[in-house]
Amino acid sequence: MTNQTNQPAEDAIIVTVVHTAFEDRPAIVARVTCEGMDITEALEYAYRSTQNIDGSWSRAETMWVRKVRNGFDQSRREYNADFNADVEAIWDHGDLDDLVLSRGGQIGYRSTSMHDLMVVGSRIYEVISVGYEEVDYDLGNDDALWMMPTGRKIPVRNIIVDVATQRAEVA
């Protein structure tokens, strides 16, 4: 929820979702505004809000659905049940955006999965099989690395800096 100026409340927690589980490089895909929640509730809300169940969490409230039956075009706009106004999808990923758009813009981003990251301020949480595990690192150590599931090592400082500057791709 946002106030009348579309700004999050002062006490809102902003969770930045970073997909890393299946990607070649981390991709910041969403910012989720969580009002009136503690950190655990905010992480759960961000996770649940970035799941594709009855639509696409990263697409608009209504989606164009192309259907052809018996040679007749029956395409139409349909309500997207996974839309959530508290979720801001981040679209600035070049080849990933091209893939999504080449399929008619219907698929959107994948669901958040185990080994993806959620960032709150300078704290990083990895999605694990049940819940979240805080990534332990020394922010003052420029050599601190986080290993992606693909085996690629990413400087933790890059993740924090890219989230803070709202760059979509982590170097």
C-alpha positions in Angstrom: 0.0 0.0 0.0 1.1 3.5 -0.7 -0.2 6.8 0.5 -2.0 9.4 -1.7 1.3 10.6 -3.2 2.2 7.0 -4.3 5.1 7.0 -1.9 5.7 4.1 0.6 5.1 4.9 4.2 8.2 5.9 6.2 8.2 2.6 8.1 7.8 0.5 4.9 10.4 -2.2 4.2 11.6 -2.3 0.6 12.7 -5.8 -0.5 14.7 -6.0 -3.7 14.4 -9.3 -5.4 17.5 -10.5 -7.3 17.2 -13.6 -9.5 20.4 -15.7 -9.4 19.2 -19.4 -9.3 19.2 -20.0 -13.0 20.8 -16.9 -14.5 24.3 -16.4 -15.8 24.5 -13.1 -13.8 22.4 -11.7 -11.0 19.4 -9.7 -12.3 17.4 -7.3 -10.1 13.8 -8.1 -11.1 11.6 -6.4 -8.5 11.2 -4.1 -5.6 8.4 -5.0 -3.2 7.0 -2.4 -0.7 6.1 -4.1 2.6 4.2 -1.9 5.0 3.5 -2.7 8.6 5.6 -5.9 8.6 8.7 -7.2 10.4 11.6 -8.5 8.3 10.4 -12.1 8.2 6.9 -11.1 7.1 8.4 -8.8 4.5 10.6 -11.5 3.0 7.6 -13.9 2.9 5.4 -11.2 1.3 8.1 -10.5 -1.3 8.5 -14.2 -2.1 4.8 -14.8 -2.3 4.3 -11.7 -4.4 6.9 -12.8 -7.0 5.3 -16.2 -7.8 3.5 -16.9 -11.1 0.4 -18.9 -10.2 -2.6 -17.5 -12.1 -0.9 -15.0 -14.4 2.4 -13.2 -14.1 3.6 -11.2 -11.2 5.7 -9.0 -13.4 3.0 -8.0 -15.9 0.3 -5.4 -15.7 -3.1 -5.8 -14.0 -4.6 -6.9 -17.3 -2.7 -8.9 -20.0 -3.2 -9.5 -23.7 -3.7 -13.2 -24.2 -3.4 -14.5 -27.7 -5.7 -17.4 -28.5 -6.4 -18.9 -31.9 -9.1 -21.6 -32.1 -10.3 -23.3 -35.3 -8.4 -20.6 -37.3 -10.2 -17.7 -35.6 -8.3 -15.2 -33.5 -9.9 -15.0 -30.1 -7.3 -12.9 -28.5 -8.4 -10.6 -25.7 -7.3 -8.8 -22.5 -7.6 -10.9 -19.3 -7.3 -10.0 -15.6 -3.9 -10.9 -14.2 -4.6 -12.6 -10.9 -0.9 -12.4 -9.9 -0.7 -8.6 -10.3 0.2 -6.7 -7.0 0.4 -2.9 -6.8 3.1 -3.3 -4.1 5.5 -5.0 -6.7 7.5 -2.9 -9.1 9.0 -5.1 -11.8 12.4 -3.9 -13.0 12.7 -4.1 -16.8 16.2 -3.4 -17.9 17.9 -6.7 -18.7 18.6 -6.6 -22.5 18.6 -10.2 -23.6 16.1 -11.4 -20.9 13.7 -8.6 -21.8 14.0 -9.5 -25.5 13.1 -13.1 -24.7 10.0 -12.0 -22.7 8.9 -9.6 -25.3 9.6 -12.0 -28.2 6.9 -14.3 -26.8 4.3 -11.6 -27.0 5.1 -10.1 -23.6 2.9 -12.7 -21.9 5.3 -14.7 -19.9 7.0 -12.1 -17.8 9.7 -13.1 -15.3 10.0 -16.5 -13.7 8.9 -17.1 -10.1 11.3 -16.4 -7.3 13.1 -19.7 -6.4 15.5 -21.3 -4.0 19.0 -19.7 -4.3 17.6 -16.3 -5.4 18.4 -13.3 -3.2 16.4 -10.7 -1.4 18.1 -7.5 -0.3 16.9 -5.2 2.5 19.2 -2.2 3.0 22.6 -3.7 3.3 21.3 -7.1 4.4 21.2 -10.0 1.9 19.0 -13.0 2.3 19.2 -16.2 0.2 16.0 -18.1 -0.4 16.6 -21.6 1.0 14.4 -24.7 0.9 12.3 -23.5 3.8 12.7 -19.8 4.6 15.7 -17.5 4.2 19.3 -17.5 5.3 21.1 -14.2 5.8 24.3 -14.1 3.8 27.1 -13.5 6.2 29.7 -11.1 4.9 31.9 -8.2 6.0 30.7 -5.1 4.0 34.1 -3.5 4.7 35.8 -6.4 2.9 36.0 -5.6 -0.8 37.0 -9.2 -1.4 33.8 -10.8 0.1 32.3 -13.0 -2.5 28.9 -14.8 -2.9 28.9 -17.9 -5.1 25.9 -18.2 -7.5 24.4 -21.6 -8.0 26.1 -21.6 -11.4 29.5 -21.5 -9.7 30.2 -17.9 -10.6 31.5 -15.7 -7.8 30.1 -12.2 -7.4 31.5 -9.5 -5.1 28.9 -8.9 -2.4 29.7 -5.2 -2.5 28.5 -5.2 -6.1 25.1 -6.6 -5.2 24.6 -4.0 -2.5 25.8 -1.1 -4.6 23.7 -2.1 -7.6 20.6 -2.4 -5.5 21.2 1.0 -3.9 21.8 2.7 -7.3 18.9 0.7 -8.9 21.0 -0.8 -11.6 19.2 -3.8 -13.0 22.3 -6.0 -13.6 24.9 -6.9 -11.1 28.5 -6.7 -12.4 
